[in-house]
């Protein structure tokens, strides 16, 4: 098994952008659900 270090280093920015995108989408979903829960909270 041979590891191409140059290809790995060239792909790191793409992987970083993908991870950042996943983090942003997850954070957006969590914030949306939190806001909706506070807005639509029914007092018993």
N, C-alpha and C positions, 0 to 999 in steps of 0.2 A: 504494500500500500504506500503510495507516494502522495505527500501533501504539497500542493503548490502554494507556497507562502505568498508569492506575489498576487495570485488570484484572491487569496484570503484577505490580504490587505486592501485590495481594490474593492472588495465587496463590503467591507466594514461600514462605510458611510450609508450604503443602501440598507443594511441591517439596522443601523442606528435610527434611520428615518422611519423604518417600519415599526420598530419598538416604540418610538416616540408617538407615532400615529395611534398605535394600540392603546398606549397610556392615555392619550388625550381623549379618545373615544370612550374609554372606560370611565374616566373622570367626568366627562359630560353626562353619561348615562346616570352615574351615581348622583350628581348634582341635580339633574332633572327629576329623578325619583324623589329625592329629599325635598325639593321645592314643592312638587305636587302633593306629597304627603302633608306638608305644613299648610298648604293652601286649602286642601280638601278635607282637613281634619274635622271630624264631627264630634262635638262635645256631647258626652252622654250624661 
